[in-house]
Amino acid sequence: MEDTLRDQIQGIIDSNDVVLFMKGTKHFPQCGFSATVVEVLRRSGSEFHDVNVLEDPSIRQGIKEFANWPTIPQLYVRGKFVGGCDIVREMYENGELDAVLSDKEG
């Protein structure tokens, strides 16, 4: 991955407490997995920044390399990679996600 792309992705993550790299937007998800994570975050009452990877093929591929995670969506909370759809959904169901989202200290 090029340094400029890595820096761009890192900058997005650093500039927002909660970031979801997804297909589509939080107002119009364009895949079921992204829609699921958006709904989980809404139910958790979390504000988040969405990055539509469909608008930029370099970010779409780059985010997979950045996290060494093959799928999208990807959730980051205060600079840390949380996971994809299945992990986020499971964390929501067992209460772990609320703890991660509310932990102001990181």
C-alpha positions in Angstrom: 0.0 0.0 0.0 1.3 3.5 -0.9 2.2 5.7 2.1 -0.2 8.4 0.8 -3.1 6.0 0.9 -2.1 4.7 4.3 -1.8 8.3 5.6 -5.2 9.2 4.1 -6.9 6.2 5.9 -5.1 6.8 9.1 -6.2 10.5 9.0 -9.8 9.5 8.6 -9.5 7.2 11.6 -7.7 9.7 13.7 -10.1 12.5 12.9 -13.3 10.6 14.1 -14.1 8.8 17.3 -16.2 6.2 15.5 -15.6 5.4 11.8 -17.4 2.9 9.6 -15.9 2.0 6.3 -18.9 0.7 4.4 -20.6 0.1 1.1 -22.9 3.1 0.7 -23.6 5.7 3.3 -25.2 5.6 6.7 -28.4 7.1 5.1 -28.3 4.6 2.2 -26.3 1.4 2.9 -25.7 -0.5 -0.3 -25.1 -4.0 1.1 -26.8 -6.0 3.9 -23.7 -6.2 6.0 -23.2 -2.5 6.0 -26.9 -1.9 6.7 -26.6 -4.3 9.7 -23.7 -2.4 11.3 -25.4 1.0 10.7 -28.5 -0.3 12.5 -26.4 -1.7 15.4 -24.7 1.7 15.8 -28.0 3.5 15.6 -29.5 1.3 18.3 -26.4 1.9 20.4 -27.0 5.6 20.1 -23.6 6.2 18.5 -22.7 9.0 16.2 -20.3 7.8 13.6 -18.5 9.0 10.4 -19.2 6.9 7.4 -16.8 6.3 4.5 -18.4 5.0 1.3 -15.7 2.7 -0.2 -17.7 2.4 -3.4 -16.7 6.0 -4.2 -13.0 5.4 -4.1 -11.6 2.0 -5.3 -8.2 2.8 -3.7 -9.8 3.1 -0.3 -12.0 0.1 -0.9 -8.9 -2.0 -1.4 -6.6 -0.1 0.9 -8.8 -0.5 4.0 -8.6 -4.3 3.6 -4.8 -4.1 3.6 -4.7 -1.4 6.3 -6.5 -3.7 8.8 -5.4 -7.0 7.3 -9.2 -7.7 7.2 -10.6 -9.0 3.9 -14.2 -7.7 4.1 -16.2 -4.5 4.4 -17.7 -3.0 6.5 -15.0 -2.3 9.0 -15.6 -0.4 12.3 -13.0 1.7 14.1 -13.5 3.2 17.5 -11.0 5.8 18.8 -8.4 4.5 16.4 -8.8 0.9 17.1 -10.1 -1.7 14.6 -13.2 -3.4 16.2 -14.3 -5.7 13.4 -16.7 -6.5 10.6 -20.4 -7.2 10.6 -20.5 -10.5 12.5 -18.1 -9.3 15.2 -19.9 -6.0 15.7 -23.3 -7.7 15.8 -22.1 -10.3 18.3 -20.5 -7.6 20.5 -23.8 -5.6 20.4 -25.8 -8.7 21.4 -23.6 -9.5 24.4 -23.2 -5.9 25.5 -19.5 -5.6 24.6 -20.1 -3.0 21.9 -21.8 -0.5 24.3 -18.7 -0.8 26.6 -16.3 -0.1 23.7 -18.4 2.8 22.4 -18.8 4.4 25.8 -15.2 4.0 27.0 -14.1 7.6 26.6 -10.6 6.8 27.7 -10.1 4.2 24.9 
